[in-house]
């Protein structure tokens, strides 16, 4: 079942910017607009700290994906200081189901947790 994103949600603009910057491969805009300078990106496999390291990470990440296109936002919820969502995205290598949690401070991402739920490679 697909969740609908509330168009008037508190952090909808940040979420929309995140998707737009990733699709455009605009790493500078992504980090400068959406992340605090001391933000942390964490997965089960790695941790990246600070704006400069985040820019380097996302540059490599997007180059590795080839491209990223949002197919659907499958689940979305937020509270006063965080966003949690699952999405399905298309990349050059196939279709990925992902999840992300953004913990916010001062209207930007302070902590970003990310992971992969599943991947279907191109045949």
SULMOLIN-V987369 format. One record per helix or strand of 2 or more residues. SS is the DSSP state (H for helix, E for strand). FROM is the first residue (numbers start at 1). LEN is the number of residues. If there is no record, write none. Layout:
SS:FROM:LEN
SS:FROM:LEN
This chain:
H:12:13
H:27:8
E:35:8
E:47:3
H:51:15
E:68:12
E:82:10
E:94:12
E:108:14
